């Protein structure tokens, strides 16, 4: 136990409003039309009293299943779930809830009070954990800062640490998700489009919490491909896209994005030999890219913790691109590089899950490809593989046979989906336009 302070955060009672909790539940029993608005503000765990948590969970389950909701129907479920000691206790308490509501018109205000008290309790719990950890003689200050920041972020995102849920609750949430992706606004809940239709069809788009690896040998165009996807996502979804480049400067990234968007040769941008028409196209491209929410970071020495801290400050984040894995550091003194890369890939997967966004990370392939007669990349070609293949939800390889065979067209490229947790694997034919650092789709380009 930490030393005594002016404010004892351990002995004081947790804040909550019994009246607000009862009024919310009573309003839902009287008017089921209130439920959608309340669901946007509250989750069962936001209530302080366990019985209130269980009652709210029952109401949500009934609402999701399309059941009639009133005092009688909820009473039946409460008896079945044994929320109260006796059926008579359940009957009396639900009748009291229906009577205690001043007016259902103010249910939003009651729900806001319940939500605020929940956040206060969460902050108190988080503060206690931080204080306890800070007094530990073995505490690492930087790790503790990361822990504290993560806990506050989790509270902002409405997440509970270490929560174990019954399958019934997960099934209700899954059922609700299925309804959403089947409705009129389904595009808002499906994976983000890469801009390549055949690729989207194979991997079901860029899904939340996915850790996606794009790997290739140097010079194939993996950075260009990732930038093409990032630009497509930013323009089509309107969400923020963060690009972390450990190899290129911000100016180099901007030049590549402009070249691909304006269809002005990258060489012209590098040498300044631009025509009047080029300037017109660049002006339009600049306006398009500037209006999209793309953020770039060119810090050459960065860790997963650094990236996560920066991402937490970006609103409406949709996608993260990291270029590239082998240039990253764990920030710890790990002699074994394979172990270090394994730790970073695991942390990148956890970051994707915590932030609930797709994370694309680029990776180099080993030289073993060049010594084989068959140059098509395989999972075993991942450098310092360790847990890379294990942690990634999707592994994609970029391949251009023309780099090994003069008889092949320099414009032919393939995106090979070698691992896909969401479905099938296979390859997509692409067209590589090197002068604009741009990959385009090829009609009927899908192969098994």
N, C-alpha and C positions, 0 to 999 in steps of 0.2 A: 504493500500500500504506500503511495507517495506521501511526502511530508505534508503537514498541515498547511493550508493556505487561508487567505482571508475569506475565500468562498469555498465552501465544502460542496463539491459537486456529487458527492457520494451518498450523503444522508438525506438530501431533499427529495421530496416526492416528485414523480414524473408528471409533467403538465398534461391535462386532458380536460375536455368539456363533456360531462355526462349529458347535459341538456342538449348540446349540439348533436351528439351521436344519436340520442333518442329521437330528436326531431327529424334527422335525416331518414332514419329507418321508418318512423311513423309516416312521413310524407310519402315514402315509396309504397307503403301499405295502402294508403288512401288514394294515391294517384300514380299508377304505373307509368304514365307519360313523363314523369320526372326522371325516370331511370337513365336514359341516354345522357342527359346533362350531368347527372351525378357521377356516372361511370367515367366521364372525362376528367373528373377531379379526384376520385377516390378509388382505392383498391381495398380489399378486405383487411389487409394488414395495417391500413391507416387508422382503423378503429383501435381504441385502447383496450376496451373490455373484450375478452375472448368470445363471449356470447354474441356481442355485436358483430365481431369479425365473421362468425359462423352464419349469422342471419343475413348479413350483406352478401356473403358468398352464395347462399341459397337463392337469394333474389336474383343475383346475376345469372346463376345457372338456369333458373326458370325463365328469365327473360331471353337468354340465348336460345333456349329450346322452344321458344314461342308459347310458353304456358301462361295461363291466366294468373295474375298476381293480385291478391288481396289478403285480408286477415285470415280468412278461412283456408285458402290454398297454402299460404306460407306456414300456417299453423300445422297443417298436415305434414309438410316436409320437416318442420322443426321437431315434431314428435318422432318422425322416422329417423332423423339424424341424432336424436337424443341430445339436443342442444341444452335442454333444461332437465332438471332432476326428475320431474314428473310431468305428465301431459297437462295436469291442472296448472302447474307453474307456467308452462308455455302459454296456455290460454290466457291467464291473467296478465302476463307480461306483454304479450302482443296487443291485448286490448288497451293496456296502459299506453303503449307506444302510439297507437292510433289516436288516443285522446290528448296526448301531451303536445301535439303539433300546433303551434300558434296559427300557421297558415302554410299551405303547400307552395304558395307563390314565392316564399322566401327560402326554398330548399337550397338554392345555390349559395346563399349566404351561410346557411348552416353547414353545408359541405365544405365551404372555404375555411370555416373555423376548425373543423375536424382535420382538414389537410394541414393547416398551420400548426396545430398541436402535434401532429405526427412529425413534421419537420423539426420542431423543437426537441422532441424526444430523440429523434435520430441524431441531431447535433450533439445532444448531451451524451448519448452512447458513444458516438465517434470521439468526442472530446475525452471521455474517460479512457478509451483505448489508447489515444495518442499520449495522454499524460502517463499512463501506466508504462507504455513502451519507452517514453522519454527517460523515465527513472531507471530503466534497465541499464546496468553498468556496461553491458555488451552492445548497447544500441549504436547503430550507425546513423549519423545525422542525415545524410543524403537519402538513405533508404526510408528513414522516418518521415522526411519531407514528402517523398513520393507516396508513402502510405497515407499521410494526412490529406494530401491533395486528392488522392484517389477516393478516399472516404467521402470527402465533400462533394466530389463529382458524382459519386454514386447516389448521394442524397438528392442532388439536383435532377438526376435522371430518374429518380423514383425507384431506385433499385435497392434490394435488401441483400446484405452480405450473408452468405451461409444459409440461405433459406431453403429448406427442403419442402417440396410441395407434394400433395397427394395427386395421383394420376388423374383423378376426376377433375381437378382444377385445370391441369394442363390440357386435358381433352376439351374442356369448355373453351379455353383460349385458342386451341387449334381449330375448333369448329368455327369460332368467330373469325379467325384468319381466313379459313376456307370460304366463308361467306363474303368476306371483303374482296378476295382475289377473283371471285366469280361475279361480282356486281358491276355496276356501271363505271365505278371508279377503280377498276381492277389495275389499271396501269400505275396507279399510285402505290400499289402494294407489291407489284412484281419486281424482279431484279432489274437494275438499271441496264439500259441498252448500251452495248459496246460500240454501236454504230455499224456492226457487221452482222447482218440478219442471220446468216447461216451459223455463225459462231454463237449468237444469242440462242438460236434454236437448240444447239447442242448442250450448252452449259446453263440454259434457262436464265441468261443475263448475269449481271454481277449482283449476287445476293448478299444481304446483310450478314455480317459476321464471318464472311468467307475470307480465307487467306489464300490468295491466288498467286502462283509463281509463273513468271514468264522467263524462260531460259533460252539462251542461244550462245553460239560462239561470237567473239568480237567481230564487228563489222557486218553482221547479218541485218541489224536494224531493230533490235529489241527496244532501245530507247525511243526511236521514232514510233514504233508500234504502240508503246505505252502512252506516249504523248498524244497520238491520234485518238486513242480510247479516252484519255483524260479530257481532251477537247470536245469529243462527241458527247460525253456524259455531262459536262458543264453546260453545253449549248442546249441539249435536248431535255435534260431534267430540271435545269435551273438551280440545282444544288451546288454547294461549294465543293471544290476539288483541290486537294493539297498535294503538291509535288515536292518531294525531297530528293535533291540530286547531290550525291556525294562526289560526283565526277565533273559535271559541267557547271559553269557559272550561270547566274540568273539571266545574263545577257544572251548566252548561248542557247538557253532554253527558250527564251522569247523569240530569238531568230528562227529556231526550228518551228515553233508554233506559228509564227507569221508566214514562213515559207509554205507550210502545208495548207494554211487557211487561205492565203492570197494566191497560191499557185505561182509564186515567184521563185525562181531558182535560188537555192540557198547560197550558191557561189556568188551570185550577184549581191546578196545581202552582206556577204563577207568581204567583198572587194569594193562595194559602193558603186558598181557599174549599173545603175538603175535607169530605166527609160521613164518617160512621162506616164506611160500606161502602167508600168510597175508601181509608180507612186500612187496612182489612183487605186489600184488593187490593194496595195498595202494600207492605204487610208481606210478602206472598207473593212479589211481584215482586222486592223487595229481597233476599230469601233466595235466589231463583233466580239473580239476576244476581251476587250476592256469591260464590256457589259456582262461578261460571264464571270462567275465567282471562282476564279482560279488563283490559288496562292502558291508561291514558289519559295523554296528554302534551299540555299546552296552551301550550307555549312558542311565542310568536308569531314569534320569529326563529330559524329553524332551517335547517340544510343537510342534504344527503343524508348527509354524513359524520357529522353529529351523530346522525341517526336510526340509521344503521348501528351506531354505537358503542353506543347504548342497546339495540338489538335483540340484539346479541351476548350480552347479559347475561340474556336471557329464555330460560328452558328450555322445550322442547317447543313452540316457536313454530309456529303454523299459518297465520296471516294478518296482514297489515299494511294499515291504511287510513290514507291521508294526505289531509287536507282543508285547503287545496286547493292545486293546483300553482302558480297565479299569485301566491300569497302567499309562496312559498318563495324562498330566495336561494341562489345558488351559493357564496357566501362569498368570491368573487373579484371583482375590479374589472373587470367586463365592461360596456362602454358599450352594446353592442347587446343589447337585451332578448330578441330572437328567438334569438340565439346562446346567451344565458344559459339560456333555457328549454330549448333543444336539448341543452345540456350536462347539465342536470338530468334530463331524461327518459332520456338515455343512461345516466347514473349510476344512475337508479332501476331500469332494466332490468338493469344489471350487478349491482345489489344483490339483486334478485329471484333472479338466477342464482346468485350467490355463496352466499346464505343458503338457497337451494333452497325458496323459499316464494312463494306468490302475493302480489303487491303491488297493492292497489287505490289509485289516485290519482284524486281528483276534479279537474275542470277546468271553467272557465267557457267558454261559447260566445259568439261575437261577436254584436253587435246586428244583424247583417245579416239574421237570421231575422225580426225584427220588421218589416222593410221589404218582405218578400216576401209575395205572396198565398198561397204554399204555405209553411207554418210548420214543416213537418217538418225536423228538423236533418239536416245533411249533413256529411261529413268536412271539407269546406272551411270549415265554420263554427268549427272549433277555433281559439281565440284563440292568437296567436303560434305558429301551427302548427309551422313549422320541421320538426323530426324527431319531433314528438309522434305523428303517425300512423305513421311509419316504425318507431319503437321499440316501440310498443304491440303486444302480442299480440292483445288484444281491445279494441275500442272500443265502448262502449255509450252511447246517448243516452237521457235521460229526456225525455218530452214530454207536456204536458197542453194539448190544444187549447183547453180552456175559458179559458185565460189570454188567448186571442186572439179567441175566438168565444163570445159569450154564449149561443148556442143549444146549446152542448155541455154535457154533464154535468160538474160540477166534480169528480166522483169518477173519471172515466175517465182513465186514464194508459196510456202505452206505454213499454216498454223496447225500444229499437231497437238491435239488434246490427248495427252498420255494418261492423265488421271482425272477423274470427274466423279465426285461424291454424289452428284445430282443426276447422273444418268450415263449415257453412252460415251465412248471415246471414239476418236476418228480424226480426220484431217480436213481442213478447209483450204481451198485454193485462194490465194491472194495475188494481187498485182502490185509489184514494188516499183514505185516511181522515185528513184534515188535523187533526182534533181530537186524534188520538192520534199524529200524525206517523208514520203507518204505511202501508206498501204491502202489499197482499194479492194472492194469485193470483186470476185469474178463470178459471172453468171454460171450456174450449174457446176460450181467448183467443189462440191462436197464429195469426198471419197470415204470409204469404210476403212 
